[in-house]
């Protein structure tokens, strides 16, 4: 169940055909999370303050700063300062200049993809031969909806899940749709989970940034209740990722690499 500490109650006025009435509303919190790597502030992410350890590690993994749990020497989380400090065992080149270091990313979590520095990104995932059935796709989406506790209470979060077959391994919710993918990436790294035979299931739109984060994790399947952008489809084609969207009411769209969906 969602922790009440991450939700704030407000007195509001609701309007309908009968005029205004007083009511109360549960609103998801937004906090600025500072991420430090080897003593240097890397970024400030807007999030709801939940699973900050997963988020910080996942973001650093997505950006190519860390690749394995063994890279981490120390990890300190402060909910008073809303910060996560990660120290690594070896020296890591920090490719952020003074202008970019400590940059604030809004609740969307979006970040431009640097195509000239993708050495940490896997090659095409076409050799990953895992398949999925429409029945399992619909089941996974239903399970994701049932597990999205913050959204049920506030209506203000995005959700993503890491799944294997028809089993949901973990669900993460946040105000930033990109944050939820990084949370899954951080969780899988810290718990030594091989992602090569997993599926990402999500509620929100699939953008280029989402595809790149999933590609970085080596996951060959994305299932979303929403739609992708055109650039996300092109990237999925290149990456060898099966991209499935608009999963609603017993229907779905398969945008590329449809051979993984077996009827």
C-alpha positions in Angstrom: 0.0 0.0 0.0 1.2 3.5 -0.8 2.8 5.4 2.1 0.7 8.3 3.3 3.9 10.2 3.9 4.2 10.7 0.1 0.8 12.3 -0.1 -0.5 15.7 1.1 -4.2 16.5 1.7 -5.6 19.8 0.5 -9.0 21.5 1.0 -10.4 22.2 -2.4 -13.6 23.4 -4.1 -15.2 21.1 -6.7 -17.5 22.6 -9.3 -20.3 20.8 -11.1 -23.8 21.7 -12.5 -25.0 22.4 -8.9 -22.2 24.9 -8.3 -19.3 24.6 -5.9 -18.9 22.3 -2.9 -16.1 21.9 -0.4 -14.0 18.7 -0.6 -10.6 17.4 0.2 -8.0 15.9 -2.2 -5.0 13.7 -1.8 -2.2 15.2 -3.8 1.1 13.5 -4.7 4.2 15.2 -3.2 7.0 16.7 -5.3 10.5 17.0 -3.9 13.9 17.9 -5.4 16.3 15.0 -5.2 20.0 15.9 -5.4 22.3 13.1 -6.7 26.0 13.2 -5.9 28.7 11.0 -7.4 32.1 10.9 -5.8 31.4 14.2 -4.0 30.2 16.0 -7.1 26.6 17.1 -7.6 25.4 15.5 -10.8 21.8 16.6 -11.0 18.6 17.5 -9.2 15.6 15.4 -10.2 12.0 16.3 -9.4 10.3 13.2 -7.9 7.8 12.2 -5.3 10.5 11.1 -2.8 9.8 7.4 -3.0 12.5 4.7 -3.6 15.2 7.4 -3.9 18.0 4.8 -3.8 16.6 3.0 -6.8 16.1 6.3 -8.7 19.6 7.6 -8.0 21.4 4.4 -8.9 19.2 3.9 -12.0 19.9 7.4 -13.2 23.6 7.0 -12.8 23.4 3.6 -14.6 21.3 5.1 -17.4 23.9 7.9 -17.9 26.7 5.3 -18.0 28.5 6.4 -14.8 28.0 3.0 -13.2 27.3 -0.4 -14.8 27.4 -3.0 -12.0 26.6 -3.1 -8.4 30.2 -3.9 -7.7 31.1 -0.4 -8.9 29.4 1.1 -5.8 31.6 1.5 -2.8 29.2 3.5 -0.6 25.6 4.7 -0.9 24.1 7.3 1.5 20.4 8.4 1.4 19.2 11.5 3.3 15.5 12.2 3.5 16.2 15.3 5.5 18.2 16.9 2.6 16.5 14.8 -0.1 19.8 13.6 -1.5 21.6 10.4 -2.5 25.4 10.3 -2.5 27.1 7.5 -4.4 30.8 6.7 -4.1 32.5 4.4 -6.6 35.4 2.0 -6.0 37.4 3.4 -8.9 37.8 6.8 -10.6 35.0 7.7 -13.0 35.2 10.4 -15.6 32.5 12.9 -15.0 31.7 14.4 -18.5 29.7 17.3 -17.1 31.2 20.7 -17.4 30.5 23.6 -15.1 27.4 24.6 -17.1 25.7 21.2 -17.0 26.8 19.9 -13.5 24.0 20.0 -11.0 21.4 20.6 -13.7 17.8 20.5 -12.6 15.5 18.1 -14.4 11.7 18.8 -14.1 9.1 16.1 -13.2 9.0 14.8 -16.8 12.6 13.4 -16.1 13.5 14.0 -19.8 17.1 14.4 -20.8 18.7 14.7 -24.2 20.4 11.6 -25.5 24.1 12.0 -26.4 24.6 9.8 -29.4 28.4 10.2 -29.5 28.8 8.5 -26.1 26.8 5.3 -26.2 29.6 2.8 -25.5 27.6 1.5 -22.5 24.5 0.9 -24.6 24.0 -2.8 -25.7 23.9 -3.6 -29.4 20.8 -4.6 -31.2 18.5 -6.8 -29.1 17.2 -8.8 -32.1 19.0 -11.9 -30.9 16.9 -11.9 -27.8 14.4 -14.5 -28.8 11.8 -14.2 -26.0 8.2 -14.0 -27.0 4.9 -12.9 -25.4 1.3 -13.7 -26.1 -1.6 -11.1 -26.3 -3.2 -12.8 -23.2 0.0 -12.2 -21.1 0.2 -8.6 -22.4 -3.4 -7.8 -21.2 -2.7 -9.6 -17.9 0.4 -7.6 -17.2 -1.4 -4.3 -17.9 -4.2 -5.3 -15.6 -1.7 -6.2 -12.9 0.1 -2.9 -13.3 -3.1 -0.9 -12.9 -4.0 -2.9 -9.8 -0.5 -2.3 -8.3 -0.5 1.5 -9.0 -1.5 2.5 -5.5 -0.4 6.2 -5.7 -2.3 6.7 -8.9 -5.5 5.2 -7.4 -5.3 7.7 -4.5 -4.1 10.8 -6.3 -4.3 10.3 -10.1 -1.0 12.1 -10.3 1.6 9.4 -11.0 3.1 7.3 -13.8 3.7 3.6 -13.3 6.2 1.2 -14.8 6.8 -2.5 -14.0 9.6 -5.0 -14.6 8.0 -8.3 -15.6 9.0 -11.8 -16.5 6.4 -13.8 -18.4 3.1 -13.0 -16.8 4.8 -12.2 -13.4 5.3 -8.7 -12.2 8.6 -8.5 -10.4 8.5 -4.9 -9.2 6.4 -1.8 -9.8 7.6 1.8 -9.4 5.5 5.0 -9.5 6.6 8.6 -9.7 5.6 12.0 -11.0 8.2 11.6 -13.7 7.6 8.9 -16.2 11.3 8.7 -17.0 12.0 8.3 -13.3 10.0 5.1 -13.1 12.3 3.4 -15.7 15.4 4.6 -13.8 13.9 3.2 -10.6 13.5 -0.2 -12.2 17.1 0.0 -13.6 18.4 0.9 -10.1 16.4 -1.9 -8.5 17.6 -4.5 -11.0 21.2 -3.5 -10.6 21.2 -3.5 -6.8 19.4 -6.8 -6.8 21.6 -8.4 -9.5 18.6 -9.1 -11.8 19.4 -10.0 -15.5 17.1 -7.9 -17.6 17.7 -9.6 -21.0 14.6 -11.8 -20.7 12.3 -9.2 -19.1 9.5 -6.9 -20.2 8.9 -3.2 -19.3 5.2 -2.5 -18.8 4.1 1.1 -18.4 1.2 3.5 -18.3 2.7 6.6 -20.0 3.7 7.7 -23.5 6.9 6.1 -24.9 9.4 8.7 -26.1 12.9 8.4 -27.5 14.3 8.8 -24.0 12.2 5.9 -22.7 13.4 3.6 -25.5 17.0 4.6 -24.9 16.7 3.9 -21.1 15.1 0.5 -21.8 17.7 -0.3 -24.5 20.4 0.6 -22.0 19.0 -2.1 -19.6 19.0 -4.7 -22.4 15.3 -5.3 -22.3 13.7 -6.4 -25.6 10.0 -5.7 -24.9 8.1 -2.6 -24.1 4.4 -2.7 -23.4 2.5 0.6 -22.8 -1.1 1.6 -22.3 -0.3 4.8 -24.2 1.2 5.6 -27.6 4.8 6.1 -28.7 6.4 9.0 -30.6 7.6 8.5 -34.2 11.2 8.8 -33.0 10.6 6.1 -30.4 9.4 3.7 -33.1 12.5 4.4 -35.2 14.8 3.9 -32.2 13.0 0.6 -31.3 13.4 -0.6 -34.8 17.2 0.1 -34.6 17.5 -1.4 -31.1 15.6 -4.6 -31.8 13.0 -3.8 -29.2 9.4 -5.0 -29.7 7.2 -1.9 -29.1 3.6 -2.4 -28.1 1.2 0.4 -27.3 -2.4 1.5 -26.9 -3.1 -1.6 -24.8 -6.7 -1.0 -23.9 -10.1 -2.8 -24.1 -8.7 -6.0 -25.6 -6.8 -4.2 -28.3 -3.2 -3.2 -28.9 -0.8 -1.8 -31.5 2.5 -3.5 -32.3 4.7 -0.9 -33.9 7.8 -3.0 -34.7 9.4 -6.5 -34.4 6.0 -8.1 -34.2 7.5 -11.6 -34.4 7.8 -11.6 -30.6 4.0 -11.4 -30.2 2.9 -15.0 -30.6 -0.8 -15.8 -30.9 
